[in-house]
Amino acid sequence: MIRLVKIGGNVVDNPELLERFCDDFARLEGDKIIVHGGGVLASKIQKALGQEPVKIEGRRVTDAETLKVVTMVYAGWCNKNLVALLQKRGCNAIGLAGCDANVIKASKRAPKTLSDGVTTVDYGFVGDVRPESVNADFLRSLISQGIVPVLCAINHDARGQLLNTNADTVASSVACALGAELLYCFEKKGVLMDCDDEGSVIPSLKPSDFERLKKDGVIAEGMIPKLENSFNALRSGASGVTIKHSDDLLKPDAGTKLSL
């Protein structure tokens, strides 16, 4: 079984968390793959360049200038820094954007009606990815050679246009295409009843629980697309989904386990 580990931007941008994650990931046995974010650093760079990051319902609006920044950050620094840290530990990794070897194709997102049922938003150069858009055979060939693919959130439409995709969506689609177990690792212990209390981890979650907690405001902002992607992954071929802290990668009982 392949394990797909997705790490968030708060881990990628935290040297101590990232070093510990790489230590654990290198020790993780069996076939494995990484998908990473980098939104925290991307937002910092945007602000330094005089751009104001815009997120709506947890997803980044990507105009032409924002696309340049996120490509430099995700496919550049974040991806290659992570690959270098893994190589340091004897984990033979290769960093890829979706355009590399045509590993992931995306379709540009059409203007979307938000959850209020009224507001329509054009997210710009944002790409939607589906499991059938993933070159699963190529990824399996790398893994069979002992090479760990490290995928960022930059994809392409096969017509010369780069597109920014939510990294959780990339992780979900790749996990489904490979029938992999999906581990979302970020800076929290799991899905929390109280975001300020790390001891309030919800050990298990079903779609009905998600809808209720979202309605009550317990689950909000960036956690909404993360859980939407998680449940979609379970419905579409992923062998399991767990949301946990990056420090708990090697602890099988840690975090929030999702089920249908």
Residue frames as qw, qx, qy, qz and C-alpha x, y, z in Angstrom:
[[0.000, 0.885, 0.465, 0.000, 0.00, 0.00, 0.00],
 [0.377, 0.407, -0.016, 0.832, 1.15, 3.50, -0.83],
 [0.271, -0.728, -0.440, 0.450, 0.98, 6.19, 1.83],
 [0.281, 0.624, 0.189, 0.704, 0.48, 9.72, 0.56],
 [0.406, -0.563, -0.393, 0.604, 1.50, 12.35, 3.10],
 [0.186, 0.772, 0.242, 0.557, 0.34, 15.92, 2.58],
 [0.459, -0.409, -0.342, 0.711, 2.08, 18.65, 4.59],
 [0.089, 0.921, 0.377, 0.051, 0.73, 22.16, 4.91],
 [0.367, 0.744, -0.087, 0.552, 2.35, 25.55, 4.47],
 [0.447, -0.818, 0.211, -0.293, 2.68, 26.12, 8.20],
 [0.894, -0.294, 0.269, 0.206, 4.95, 23.06, 8.37],
 [0.729, 0.470, 0.136, 0.479, 6.87, 23.88, 5.20],
 [0.150, 0.818, -0.081, 0.549, 7.57, 27.40, 6.49],
 [0.592, -0.735, 0.255, -0.208, 8.65, 26.26, 9.99],
 [0.413, 0.584, -0.695, 0.070, 12.25, 24.97, 9.92],
 [0.267, -0.305, 0.825, -0.395, 11.95, 23.00, 13.19],
 [0.769, 0.199, 0.416, -0.443, 8.66, 21.32, 12.25],
 [0.737, 0.575, -0.267, -0.235, 9.95, 20.56, 8.76],
 [0.189, 0.546, -0.804, 0.140, 13.20, 19.01, 10.01],
 [0.448, -0.124, 0.785, -0.409, 11.29, 16.76, 12.43],
 [0.801, 0.384, 0.175, -0.425, 8.80, 15.81, 9.73],
 [0.597, 0.607, -0.508, -0.129, 11.63, 14.85, 7.36],
 [0.115, -0.408, 0.867, -0.261, 13.25, 12.73, 10.08],
 [0.611, 0.102, 0.662, -0.423, 10.00, 10.81, 10.54],
 [0.749, 0.535, -0.033, -0.389, 9.12, 10.59, 6.86],
 [0.354, 0.593, -0.720, -0.067, 12.52, 9.11, 6.05],
 [0.177, -0.202, 0.918, -0.293, 11.79, 6.39, 8.64],
 [0.723, 0.229, 0.268, -0.594, 8.29, 5.70, 7.33],
 [0.381, -0.153, 0.876, 0.252, 8.39, 2.23, 5.85],
 [0.510, 0.490, 0.707, 0.021, 6.91, 1.17, 2.55],
 [0.319, 0.428, 0.455, 0.712, 5.92, 3.02, -0.61],
 [0.154, -0.736, -0.392, 0.530, 5.29, 6.71, -0.07],
 [0.305, 0.532, 0.338, 0.714, 4.74, 10.06, -1.72],
 [0.186, -0.489, -0.366, 0.770, 4.51, 13.68, -0.54],
 [0.142, 0.725, 0.401, 0.542, 2.25, 16.52, -1.59],
 [0.386, -0.362, -0.354, 0.771, 3.09, 19.88, -0.04],
 [0.080, 0.933, 0.344, 0.071, 1.62, 23.33, 0.30],
 [0.527, -0.002, -0.046, 0.849, 3.38, 26.62, 0.84],
 [0.016, -0.804, -0.445, -0.394, 0.63, 29.16, 1.20],
 [0.471, -0.805, -0.157, 0.325, 2.08, 30.79, 4.31],
 [0.488, -0.334, 0.305, 0.746, 5.32, 31.72, 2.57],
 [0.265, 0.460, 0.576, 0.621, 3.46, 32.67, -0.62],
 [0.169, -0.898, -0.394, -0.101, 1.36, 35.16, 1.33],
 [0.500, -0.689, 0.058, 0.521, 4.48, 36.64, 2.94],
 [0.443, -0.042, 0.472, 0.761, 6.16, 37.06, -0.44],
 [0.117, 0.696, 0.571, 0.418, 3.01, 38.59, -1.93],
 [0.287, -0.917, -0.239, 0.138, 2.88, 41.19, 0.83],
 [0.526, -0.498, 0.247, 0.644, 6.60, 41.95, 0.43],
 [0.322, 0.160, 0.573, 0.737, 5.92, 42.63, -3.27],
 [0.209, 0.143, 0.065, -0.965, 2.98, 44.89, -2.49],
 [0.464, -0.180, -0.693, -0.521, 0.30, 42.34, -3.35],
 [0.499, -0.224, 0.491, -0.678, -2.58, 41.64, -1.00],
 [0.067, -0.019, -0.991, -0.111, -3.39, 37.91, -0.75],
 [0.605, -0.035, 0.010, -0.795, -7.07, 37.19, -1.32],
 [0.075, -0.031, -0.996, 0.019, -8.71, 34.01, -0.05],
 [0.603, -0.085, -0.033, -0.792, -12.39, 33.19, -0.35],
 [0.934, -0.153, 0.048, -0.320, -13.83, 30.19, 1.49],
 [0.759, -0.451, 0.442, 0.159, -10.31, 28.99, 2.22],
 [0.769, 0.286, 0.391, 0.417, -9.07, 29.12, -1.38],
 [0.288, -0.512, 0.173, 0.791, -6.62, 31.61, -2.89],
 [0.527, 0.814, 0.197, -0.144, -7.75, 33.88, -5.70],
 [0.636, -0.267, 0.432, 0.581, -4.95, 33.69, -8.30],
 [0.441, 0.870, 0.013, -0.221, -4.53, 36.51, -10.79],
 [0.778, 0.547, -0.193, 0.241, -1.58, 36.65, -13.21],
 [0.105, 0.722, -0.508, 0.458, 0.83, 38.27, -10.73],
 [0.700, -0.420, 0.451, -0.360, -0.20, 35.95, -7.91],
 [0.979, 0.204, 0.020, -0.023, 0.39, 32.97, -10.20],
 [0.527, 0.646, -0.422, 0.355, 4.00, 34.07, -10.69],
 [0.259, -0.614, 0.557, -0.496, 4.54, 34.27, -6.93],
 [0.850, -0.209, 0.370, -0.311, 2.94, 30.94, -6.05],
 [0.906, 0.386, -0.152, 0.082, 4.84, 29.19, -8.85],
 [0.310, 0.664, -0.523, 0.436, 8.15, 30.58, -7.57],
 [0.427, -0.488, 0.556, -0.520, 7.29, 29.62, -3.99],
 [0.900, -0.055, 0.306, -0.306, 5.61, 26.23, -4.44],
 [0.924, 0.366, -0.006, 0.106, 7.50, 24.76, -7.41],
 [0.406, 0.706, -0.391, 0.428, 10.71, 26.57, -6.49],
 [0.053, -0.555, 0.622, -0.549, 11.87, 27.14, -2.93],
 [0.725, -0.265, 0.399, -0.494, 9.38, 24.95, -1.03],
 [0.965, 0.213, -0.061, -0.138, 9.69, 21.99, -3.36],
 [0.672, 0.506, -0.442, 0.311, 13.46, 21.98, -3.74],
 [0.184, -0.575, 0.576, -0.551, 14.15, 22.73, -0.07],
 [0.842, -0.186, 0.318, -0.393, 12.01, 19.74, 0.91],
 [0.924, 0.335, -0.183, 0.038, 13.72, 17.48, -1.63],
 [0.359, 0.625, -0.543, 0.431, 17.15, 18.57, -0.37],
 [0.456, -0.476, 0.537, -0.527, 16.19, 17.84, 3.25],
 [0.955, 0.004, 0.172, -0.242, 15.00, 14.35, 2.27],
 [0.770, 0.499, -0.344, 0.198, 18.16, 13.64, 0.28],
 [0.048, -0.662, 0.577, -0.475, 20.16, 14.61, 3.38],
 [0.656, -0.276, 0.560, -0.425, 18.42, 11.72, 5.16],
 [0.175, -0.193, 0.933, 0.250, 19.04, 9.19, 2.40],
 [0.499, 0.517, 0.637, -0.280, 15.48, 9.43, 1.08],
 [0.276, -0.046, 0.575, 0.769, 15.83, 9.60, -2.70],
 [0.279, 0.699, 0.524, -0.400, 13.19, 12.16, -3.69],
 [0.278, 0.200, 0.476, 0.810, 12.29, 14.00, -6.87],
 [0.145, 0.508, 0.360, -0.769, 10.37, 17.28, -6.92],
 [0.175, 0.312, 0.746, 0.562, 7.60, 17.70, -9.48],
 [0.370, 0.305, 0.161, -0.862, 5.02, 20.22, -10.59],
 [0.720, 0.357, 0.523, -0.283, 2.07, 18.92, -12.58],
 [0.572, 0.753, -0.200, -0.258, 3.65, 19.96, -15.88],
 [0.080, -0.590, 0.799, 0.077, 6.75, 17.84, -15.23],
 [0.034, -0.056, 0.984, 0.163, 6.38, 14.61, -17.20],
 [0.483, -0.227, -0.409, -0.740, 2.70, 15.60, -17.55],
 [0.194, -0.046, -0.911, 0.362, 2.14, 14.09, -14.12],
 [0.087, 0.580, 0.689, -0.426, -1.01, 16.11, -13.33],
 [0.051, 0.337, 0.428, 0.837, -3.28, 18.04, -15.67],
 [0.044, 0.470, 0.588, -0.657, -5.84, 20.54, -14.44],
 [0.137, 0.624, 0.567, 0.521, -8.79, 22.39, -15.93],
 [0.058, 0.187, -0.179, 0.964, -9.24, 26.10, -15.26],
 [0.001, -0.451, -0.787, 0.420, -12.00, 26.64, -12.74],
 [0.030, -0.599, -0.486, -0.635, -15.12, 28.37, -14.02],
 [0.210, -0.388, 0.260, -0.859, -16.61, 31.18, -11.90],
 [0.379, -0.216, -0.885, 0.161, -18.08, 29.56, -8.81],
 [0.460, -0.642, -0.177, -0.587, -21.15, 30.32, -6.73],
 [0.077, 0.357, -0.729, 0.579, -20.22, 30.45, -3.04],
 [0.188, -0.236, -0.924, 0.234, -21.93, 28.67, -0.17],
 [0.212, 0.338, 0.385, -0.832, -24.35, 31.59, 0.29],
 [0.446, 0.469, 0.756, 0.094, -25.92, 30.56, -3.02],
 [0.243, 0.927, 0.233, -0.165, -25.72, 34.11, -4.37],
 [0.098, -0.859, 0.380, 0.328, -22.15, 35.40, -4.66],
 [0.907, 0.374, 0.080, 0.174, -20.16, 34.35, -7.73],
 [0.338, -0.798, 0.396, 0.303, -16.35, 34.46, -7.69],
 [0.791, 0.559, -0.225, 0.107, -13.82, 34.09, -10.49],
 [0.767, -0.568, 0.180, 0.237, -10.79, 32.51, -8.81],
 [0.139, 0.839, -0.449, -0.273, -8.52, 33.34, -11.75],
 [0.556, 0.470, -0.681, -0.086, -5.73, 30.94, -12.73],
 [0.522, -0.289, 0.702, -0.389, -6.92, 28.18, -10.45],
 [0.478, 0.212, -0.764, -0.379, -7.01, 24.62, -11.68],
 [0.811, -0.195, 0.316, -0.451, -9.34, 21.81, -10.69],
 [0.192, 0.399, -0.892, -0.094, -7.86, 18.31, -10.60],
 [0.893, -0.093, 0.050, -0.437, -9.59, 14.93, -10.71],
 [0.720, -0.346, 0.595, 0.085, -8.15, 11.45, -10.11],
 [0.801, 0.423, 0.379, 0.191, -8.29, 10.70, -13.83],
 [0.288, 0.940, -0.148, 0.105, -6.08, 13.77, -14.43],
 [0.451, -0.710, 0.540, 0.027, -3.21, 12.09, -12.55],
 [0.657, 0.476, -0.578, -0.089, -0.56, 10.08, -14.41],
 [0.795, -0.477, 0.296, -0.229, -0.72, 7.25, -11.88],
 [0.962, 0.183, -0.013, 0.201, 1.43, 4.87, -13.96],
 [0.434, 0.670, -0.302, 0.522, 4.30, 7.36, -14.02],
 [0.396, -0.680, 0.385, -0.482, 4.12, 7.89, -10.25],
 [0.949, -0.218, 0.199, -0.107, 4.06, 4.14, -9.66],
 [0.836, 0.415, -0.157, 0.324, 7.10, 3.72, -11.90],
 [0.106, 0.722, -0.410, 0.547, 9.05, 6.22, -9.81],
 [0.663, -0.517, 0.356, -0.408, 7.97, 4.59, -6.56],
 [0.999, 0.042, 0.030, 0.002, 8.91, 1.14, -7.88],
 [0.667, 0.500, -0.277, 0.478, 12.46, 2.44, -8.41],
 [0.605, -0.414, -0.402, 0.549, 12.70, 3.62, -4.82],
 [0.172, 0.211, 0.054, 0.961, 12.17, 7.26, -5.76],
 [0.038, -0.599, -0.655, 0.459, 9.81, 9.37, -3.62],
 [0.152, 0.587, 0.398, 0.688, 7.73, 11.84, -5.68],
 [0.174, -0.479, -0.408, 0.757, 7.36, 15.25, -4.00],
 [0.164, 0.583, 0.597, 0.526, 4.46, 17.08, -5.64],
 [0.029, -0.222, -0.246, 0.943, 3.64, 20.76, -5.31],
 [0.332, 0.595, 0.619, -0.391, 0.34, 22.50, -6.08],
 [0.241, 0.610, -0.295, -0.695, 1.29, 23.97, -9.47],
 [0.640, 0.243, 0.722, 0.102, -0.30, 22.15, -12.40],
 [0.050, 0.319, -0.448, -0.834, -1.00, 22.84, -16.08],
 [0.675, 0.396, 0.319, -0.536, -3.78, 22.59, -18.62],
 [0.682, 0.081, 0.633, 0.358, -1.67, 20.90, -21.37],
 [0.434, 0.785, 0.323, 0.302, -2.12, 24.05, -23.49],
 [0.480, 0.414, -0.155, 0.758, 0.78, 26.02, -22.02],
 [0.301, -0.693, 0.049, -0.653, -0.99, 27.54, -19.03],
 [0.303, 0.042, -0.793, 0.526, 0.18, 26.97, -15.46],
 [0.529, -0.571, -0.304, -0.549, -2.58, 26.74, -12.86],
 [0.065, -0.344, 0.690, -0.633, -2.63, 26.94, -9.07],
 [0.680, -0.302, -0.591, -0.312, -4.47, 24.11, -7.34],
 [0.596, -0.626, 0.294, -0.409, -5.33, 23.75, -3.68],
 [0.180, 0.464, -0.862, 0.094, -2.70, 21.31, -2.37],
 [0.504, -0.020, 0.742, -0.441, -5.30, 19.36, -0.41],
 [0.778, 0.458, 0.085, -0.422, -7.16, 18.79, -3.68],
 [0.466, 0.590, -0.653, -0.090, -3.97, 17.57, -5.33],
 [0.147, -0.311, 0.889, -0.302, -3.38, 15.18, -2.42],
 [0.671, 0.183, 0.519, -0.496, -6.94, 13.88, -2.57],
 [0.747, 0.546, -0.155, -0.346, -6.87, 13.29, -6.33],
 [0.344, 0.553, -0.758, 0.026, -3.46, 11.59, -6.29],
 [0.341, -0.193, 0.832, -0.392, -4.47, 9.37, -3.37],
 [0.765, 0.310, 0.338, -0.452, -7.59, 8.28, -5.25],
 [0.646, 0.612, -0.391, -0.234, -5.66, 7.62, -8.45],
 [0.292, 0.458, -0.820, 0.179, -3.18, 5.43, -6.55],
 [0.784, -0.385, -0.446, -0.195, -5.62, 3.88, -4.07],
 [0.428, 0.282, -0.558, 0.653, -3.34, 5.26, -1.37],
 [0.446, -0.674, -0.508, 0.298, -3.82, 5.93, 2.31],
 [0.189, 0.722, 0.056, 0.664, -3.99, 9.71, 2.73],
 [0.551, -0.519, -0.393, 0.522, -2.37, 11.39, 5.75],
 [0.110, 0.855, 0.095, 0.498, -2.94, 15.13, 6.07],
 [0.659, -0.359, -0.314, 0.582, -0.18, 16.44, 8.34],
 [0.113, 0.781, 0.060, 0.611, -0.24, 20.02, 9.55],
 [0.178, 0.391, -0.512, 0.743, 0.39, 22.09, 12.70],
 [0.616, -0.322, 0.232, -0.681, -2.67, 20.92, 14.67],
 [0.326, -0.217, 0.899, -0.194, -3.28, 17.59, 16.43],
 [0.151, 0.339, 0.902, 0.219, -6.28, 16.87, 14.21],
 [0.208, -0.573, -0.404, -0.682, -9.75, 18.34, 13.76],
 [0.195, -0.064, -0.629, 0.750, -10.40, 20.26, 16.97],
 [0.160, -0.744, -0.649, -0.018, -13.62, 21.14, 18.78],
 [0.190, -0.957, -0.037, 0.216, -11.78, 24.24, 20.04],
 [0.700, 0.620, -0.121, 0.334, -9.06, 25.56, 17.74],
 [0.019, -0.789, 0.431, -0.437, -7.21, 26.97, 20.77],
 [0.681, -0.426, 0.527, -0.277, -7.21, 23.66, 22.67],
 [0.373, 0.443, -0.784, -0.222, -4.93, 20.95, 21.28],
 [0.173, -0.059, 0.935, -0.304, -6.55, 18.50, 23.68],
 [0.578, 0.350, 0.377, -0.633, -9.92, 18.81, 21.97],
 [0.122, 0.265, -0.805, -0.517, -9.15, 16.46, 19.07],
 [0.815, 0.156, 0.136, -0.541, -12.20, 14.84, 17.49],
 [0.465, -0.337, 0.802, 0.164, -10.99, 11.21, 17.13],
 [0.308, 0.234, 0.842, 0.377, -13.36, 10.25, 14.31],
 [0.269, 0.455, 0.048, -0.848, -15.51, 12.15, 11.87],
 [0.403, 0.388, 0.797, 0.227, -18.27, 11.27, 9.42],
 [0.116, 0.352, 0.401, 0.838, -19.87, 13.50, 6.76],
 [0.351, -0.747, -0.498, -0.267, -22.91, 14.13, 8.95],
 [0.571, -0.605, -0.208, 0.514, -20.63, 15.28, 11.79],
 [0.403, -0.003, 0.236, 0.884, -18.78, 17.56, 9.39],
 [0.059, -0.566, -0.473, -0.673, -21.96, 19.24, 8.17],
 [0.487, -0.770, -0.412, 0.002, -23.21, 19.78, 11.72],
 [0.585, -0.508, -0.061, 0.630, -19.92, 21.19, 12.99],
 [0.303, 0.196, 0.332, 0.872, -19.58, 23.41, 9.94],
 [0.208, -0.708, -0.479, -0.476, -23.07, 24.79, 10.52],
 [0.575, -0.752, -0.273, 0.171, -22.19, 25.45, 14.18],
 [0.156, 0.938, -0.244, 0.191, -19.01, 27.30, 13.18],
 [0.762, -0.519, 0.363, 0.136, -16.72, 24.76, 14.87],
 [0.658, 0.038, 0.514, 0.549, -15.21, 23.86, 11.50],
 [0.257, 0.921, 0.150, -0.250, -14.45, 26.94, 9.39],
 [0.087, 0.855, -0.405, -0.313, -12.11, 28.63, 6.90],
 [0.309, 0.557, -0.737, -0.226, -9.26, 26.46, 5.57],
 [0.330, -0.114, 0.913, -0.213, -10.46, 23.34, 7.38],
 [0.693, 0.410, 0.305, -0.509, -13.60, 23.26, 5.22],
 [0.668, 0.575, -0.388, -0.270, -11.88, 22.48, 1.87],
 [0.023, 0.451, -0.883, 0.131, -9.50, 20.11, 3.69],
 [0.467, 0.062, 0.800, -0.372, -12.40, 18.02, 4.97],
 [0.711, 0.522, 0.064, -0.467, -14.36, 18.30, 1.72],
 [0.470, 0.587, -0.640, -0.159, -11.36, 16.89, -0.11],
 [0.177, -0.296, 0.902, -0.261, -10.90, 14.21, 2.55],
 [0.631, 0.229, 0.612, -0.419, -14.43, 12.87, 2.25],
 [0.674, 0.615, -0.182, -0.366, -14.29, 13.08, -1.55],
 [0.194, 0.545, -0.815, -0.030, -11.11, 11.02, -1.40],
 [0.387, -0.069, 0.864, -0.314, -12.80, 8.31, 0.65],
 [0.693, 0.451, 0.350, -0.440, -15.69, 8.21, -1.81],
 [0.624, 0.716, -0.209, -0.232, -13.40, 8.02, -4.82],
 [0.888, 0.304, -0.323, 0.121, -10.80, 5.38, -4.02],
 [0.056, 0.632, -0.612, 0.471, -8.46, 6.45, -1.21],
 [0.640, -0.125, -0.755, 0.077, -7.93, 3.55, 1.19],
 [0.496, -0.637, -0.480, 0.343, -8.16, 5.78, 4.28],
 [0.170, 0.716, -0.023, 0.677, -7.84, 9.38, 5.48],
 [0.588, -0.586, -0.380, 0.408, -6.36, 10.71, 8.73],
 [0.134, 0.847, -0.050, 0.512, -5.73, 14.33, 9.73],
 [0.781, -0.503, -0.195, 0.315, -2.94, 14.76, 12.27],
 [0.188, -0.924, 0.262, 0.204, 0.01, 16.83, 13.48],
 [0.633, 0.641, -0.432, 0.041, 3.19, 16.55, 11.44],
 [0.113, -0.563, 0.751, -0.326, 5.01, 15.40, 14.60],
 [0.688, -0.071, 0.609, -0.389, 2.61, 12.43, 14.84],
 [0.588, 0.447, -0.507, -0.444, 3.31, 10.92, 11.42],
 [0.400, 0.232, -0.885, 0.048, 4.62, 7.67, 12.94],
 [0.252, 0.040, 0.748, -0.612, 1.82, 7.41, 15.53],
 [0.121, -0.216, -0.836, -0.490, -0.94, 5.32, 13.93],
 [0.198, -0.619, -0.751, 0.118, -3.60, 6.17, 16.52],
 [0.159, -0.422, -0.170, 0.876, -3.04, 9.94, 16.54],
 [0.106, 0.083, -0.359, -0.923, -5.28, 12.53, 14.91],
 [0.609, 0.300, 0.323, -0.659, -8.77, 12.43, 13.42],
 [0.216, 0.003, 0.907, 0.361, -9.75, 9.40, 11.32],
 [0.488, 0.253, -0.083, -0.831, -12.43, 9.95, 8.71],
 [0.224, 0.137, 0.960, 0.099, -15.06, 7.44, 7.63],
 [0.307, -0.118, -0.454, -0.828, -18.20, 7.41, 5.49]]
